Amino acid sequence: MAKLPQQKDFYLCKKISAMQEPFDIEIGPINYSVFPEGNDSYTIFKEGKEYIQIQKDTSSIWLKMDYKTELPIFEEDEEVNAIGQAIENYIPEPEDEEEDGL
């Protein structure tokens, strides 16, 4: 007999699936589009053009990834950390639910 997921597991699955959708963030006057790649990695578009790939290192440190080697670049980058903080603080907008009977 199949085991049903616990409520906590269901919530975690919903949260993970919600975060897999691309979303936009704004830092000051700059708009970024964020495309989750999995494993705390993200491709970032800046003003409509592919800009950087970043990965979460620790709770407050984010790393820029080298495009050729796909390895992290270990140097502090304020913009990368600001983008990472905005990703962590992002709250998805609730989906519009269709109203029946209207």
Backbone bond lengths (Angstrom), bond angles and torsions (degrees), N, CA, C in turn:
res aa  C-N    CA-C-N  psi(-1)  N-CA   C-N-CA  omega(-1)  CA-C   N-CA-C  phi
1 M - - - 1.449 - - 1.527 108.21 -
2 A 1.328 116.52 136.31 1.469 121.47 -177.80 1.515 110.54 -72.60
3 K 1.321 114.96 140.30 1.453 120.70 178.69 1.523 109.12 -87.78
4 L 1.311 117.07 128.36 1.456 121.42 178.45 1.531 109.81 -78.31
5 P 1.347 117.07 142.00 1.466 119.06 179.42 1.523 110.79 -65.77
6 Q 1.301 115.32 145.96 1.452 119.97 176.64 1.519 108.52 -73.10
7 Q 1.328 117.20 162.78 1.464 122.15 -178.63 1.521 110.52 -56.76
8 K 1.322 118.47 -42.44 1.460 122.72 -179.29 1.525 110.06 -62.11
9 D 1.333 116.98 -43.44 1.453 121.42 179.03 1.526 110.85 -63.13
10 F 1.328 116.70 -40.28 1.455 121.06 179.38 1.518 110.08 -63.55
11 Y 1.334 117.44 -44.07 1.465 121.51 179.12 1.520 110.52 -62.17
12 L 1.315 117.32 -42.64 1.458 121.78 179.59 1.523 110.41 -62.63
13 C 1.329 117.28 -42.66 1.461 120.90 178.32 1.525 111.04 -62.68
14 K 1.325 117.36 -42.29 1.458 120.58 178.90 1.514 110.49 -64.48
15 K 1.340 117.77 -41.05 1.454 121.51 -179.54 1.529 110.49 -65.48
16 I 1.333 117.37 -43.34 1.457 121.16 179.60 1.525 110.03 -64.21
17 S 1.324 117.81 -45.91 1.457 119.32 -178.45 1.512 111.07 -66.07
18 A 1.328 118.34 -32.90 1.458 120.94 177.91 1.524 110.70 -66.66
19 M 1.315 117.01 -35.49 1.452 120.22 -177.80 1.527 112.34 -78.76
20 Q 1.314 119.09 -9.17 1.456 120.71 -179.23 1.530 111.73 -79.96
21 E 1.317 117.98 -13.42 1.452 121.63 179.56 1.529 109.62 -81.28
22 P 1.337 118.09 141.14 1.470 119.83 175.23 1.526 110.46 -61.25
23 F 1.313 115.61 151.87 1.456 120.58 178.52 1.524 109.37 -150.62
24 D 1.314 115.58 166.39 1.465 121.76 -178.93 1.510 110.03 -110.02
25 I 1.337 115.16 145.11 1.452 121.62 173.62 1.520 107.31 -131.11
26 E 1.308 115.88 159.42 1.454 121.31 179.19 1.517 108.35 -130.39
27 I 1.327 115.29 129.26 1.463 120.87 176.36 1.521 106.03 -125.06
28 G 1.328 115.12 108.96 1.455 118.85 -173.80 1.525 108.54 61.62
29 P 1.330 117.47 -133.48 1.472 119.89 -179.04 1.533 113.85 -86.24
30 I 1.338 118.05 1.51 1.463 121.45 -173.11 1.529 110.81 -100.86
31 N 1.329 115.64 131.66 1.464 122.03 175.74 1.522 109.57 -100.16
32 Y 1.324 115.36 134.03 1.459 122.20 177.51 1.521 108.17 -123.06
33 S 1.328 116.49 143.14 1.461 121.65 170.74 1.521 106.75 -106.15
34 V 1.316 115.63 132.64 1.459 122.02 -174.47 1.523 108.96 -113.88
35 F 1.335 115.59 125.73 1.459 121.98 178.71 1.519 108.54 -117.38
36 P 1.344 117.43 104.35 1.464 120.37 178.52 1.524 111.51 -62.63
37 E 1.324 115.57 135.49 1.464 121.75 -179.90 1.531 111.19 -111.56
38 G 1.327 118.49 -5.14 1.459 122.33 -176.43 1.513 110.95 96.57
39 N 1.314 116.61 160.38 1.471 123.39 178.83 1.530 112.78 53.09
40 D 1.328 116.96 41.18 1.471 122.81 179.44 1.517 112.66 59.16
41 S 1.341 117.35 30.28 1.460 122.50 175.87 1.522 109.25 -113.07
42 Y 1.329 115.94 143.80 1.453 121.30 -176.06 1.523 110.25 -141.69
43 T 1.323 116.27 142.24 1.458 121.56 169.30 1.518 106.46 -99.69
44 I 1.321 115.73 129.95 1.455 122.22 -174.63 1.523 109.41 -112.14
45 F 1.318 115.21 130.74 1.456 121.95 173.58 1.522 107.78 -108.02
46 K 1.312 116.43 135.52 1.464 121.91 179.87 1.523 107.31 -119.26
47 E 1.326 115.27 120.89 1.452 122.01 -179.29 1.530 111.96 52.26
48 G 1.341 115.93 41.86 1.452 122.15 174.06 1.520 116.62 85.93
49 K 1.336 117.80 -2.23 1.467 120.44 -179.29 1.518 109.98 -119.95
50 E 1.351 115.94 142.38 1.462 119.25 177.96 1.520 108.69 -57.63
51 Y 1.326 115.67 129.87 1.456 120.85 -171.02 1.527 112.22 -115.12
52 I 1.334 117.41 -61.71 1.462 121.71 -177.78 1.523 110.20 -150.24
53 Q 1.322 114.75 166.32 1.460 121.88 167.90 1.518 106.09 -116.71
54 I 1.342 115.56 135.95 1.459 119.85 -179.84 1.512 110.08 -129.16
55 Q 1.337 115.28 159.48 1.457 121.53 178.45 1.517 108.24 -141.83
56 K 1.326 115.88 141.49 1.456 121.26 177.65 1.522 109.23 -73.56
57 D 1.344 116.08 131.17 1.461 121.20 178.53 1.521 109.59 -102.63
58 T 1.310 116.45 -61.23 1.464 121.87 176.55 1.517 107.84 -127.20
59 S 1.323 116.84 -172.43 1.455 119.48 -176.73 1.525 113.17 -62.16
60 S 1.329 118.36 -25.31 1.461 119.34 -178.98 1.529 113.92 -125.48
61 I 1.319 117.65 0.12 1.460 121.20 -177.53 1.528 110.27 -113.93
62 W 1.310 116.17 129.80 1.455 123.62 175.69 1.515 108.12 -119.91
63 L 1.325 116.47 145.05 1.458 121.74 -176.55 1.522 111.02 -116.31
64 K 1.311 114.91 141.36 1.457 121.58 172.56 1.526 107.13 -82.22
65 M 1.330 116.55 140.65 1.458 121.03 -179.36 1.526 109.86 -100.08
66 D 1.325 116.27 141.95 1.459 122.18 176.12 1.535 108.14 -75.27
67 Y 1.337 117.26 127.44 1.464 120.52 -177.40 1.526 113.06 -63.98
68 K 1.318 117.43 -37.34 1.465 120.09 -175.68 1.528 112.03 -76.51
69 T 1.326 117.04 -46.11 1.463 120.42 -175.06 1.525 113.12 -95.84
70 E 1.337 116.76 -16.15 1.469 123.57 -175.36 1.521 112.38 60.50
71 L 1.324 116.17 24.33 1.462 121.75 176.41 1.519 109.38 -101.69
72 P 1.335 117.44 151.56 1.461 119.60 179.58 1.529 112.17 -68.40
73 I 1.318 114.86 146.05 1.463 122.07 174.48 1.524 106.20 -99.86
74 F 1.314 116.87 115.87 1.464 121.62 -173.19 1.520 111.27 -89.91
75 E 1.324 116.25 69.47 1.450 120.10 171.23 1.526 107.62 -139.92
76 E 1.306 115.63 143.19 1.466 121.15 -176.48 1.524 109.52 -66.64
77 D 1.328 116.00 133.38 1.457 122.06 -179.79 1.527 107.62 -137.70
78 E 1.332 116.40 112.19 1.466 121.11 -176.22 1.523 111.95 -60.52
79 E 1.334 117.10 -41.49 1.461 120.26 -178.93 1.524 110.83 -64.70
80 V 1.330 117.66 -43.42 1.463 121.60 179.06 1.530 110.04 -61.83
81 N 1.328 117.06 -43.91 1.469 120.08 178.46 1.527 111.50 -65.30
82 A 1.335 117.78 -37.36 1.468 121.02 178.19 1.530 110.59 -65.55
83 I 1.335 116.62 -41.29 1.466 120.56 176.87 1.525 109.79 -63.42
84 G 1.322 116.75 -44.20 1.462 120.90 178.55 1.518 112.28 -60.12
85 Q 1.333 116.75 -43.46 1.471 120.43 178.25 1.519 110.50 -62.74
86 A 1.335 117.23 -40.44 1.463 120.52 179.00 1.523 110.75 -65.44
87 I 1.337 116.89 -36.53 1.476 120.62 176.37 1.520 109.69 -62.95
88 E 1.329 117.16 -45.97 1.469 120.22 -179.61 1.521 112.04 -64.42
89 N 1.325 117.44 -32.66 1.461 121.54 -177.90 1.523 113.04 -87.17
90 Y 1.328 116.97 -6.66 1.458 120.69 -177.34 1.521 110.60 -66.29
91 I 1.321 114.62 132.83 1.466 121.58 176.04 1.524 106.76 -120.11
92 P 1.338 116.84 116.62 1.465 118.79 -178.96 1.519 111.41 -60.54
93 E 1.328 115.36 142.60 1.458 119.74 176.05 1.521 108.28 -72.40
94 P 1.329 116.73 141.24 1.468 118.58 179.03 1.525 110.22 -63.88
95 E 1.337 115.07 143.32 1.457 119.72 178.91 1.512 109.88 -70.78
96 D 1.335 115.66 142.25 1.455 119.74 177.06 1.510 109.07 -69.05
97 E 1.322 116.22 129.70 1.448 120.80 177.47 1.507 108.69 -100.56
98 E 1.325 115.67 136.58 1.454 119.54 178.83 1.521 108.90 -70.10
99 E 1.327 113.66 136.81 1.460 118.86 178.41 1.515 108.40 -95.06
100 D 1.323 116.13 127.34 1.459 120.86 179.81 1.521 110.16 -82.12
101 G 1.325 114.85 144.78 1.458 119.69 173.12 1.507 114.48 86.19
102 L 1.294 120.21 4.91 1.467 120.18 178.10 1.498 111.14 -103.38
